Amino acid sequence: MRKLIIIVIISALFIACFPDPFFSLDKADHFMTALVMTAASSMAVMNITDADESETKIVLMSAALPIFFSFSKEAYDGLSKSGTVSYKDLIYDFAGIIVGLIIVR
């Protein structure tokens, strides 16, 4: 029981010290936006390209747009001072990209 209390206290202090939590609505927004953008761009790439294109080329072309927007959003947050640059946002963006590619394939 004592170990559980210590873990809870350390977790509470960790969460209080870092204002950008791993689980929030903002992270869900990043995940879903990246997922939808990846699925849409993947479907568009499959309709535009020939059937004989390699799978790797199709995946790279499908992921290019969401990756560009993910890094652009974080760069905008850093330059405009209206938001905060967060590597956690990028983690959720890339998770959404990967899930989007898995769903479409």
ABEGO torsion letter per residue (X at the ends): XAAAAAAAAAAAAAAAABABBABBAAAAAAAAAAAAAAAAAAAAAAAABBAABBAAAAAAAAAAAAAAAAAAAAAAAAAAGABBBBAAAAAAAAAAAAAAAAAAX
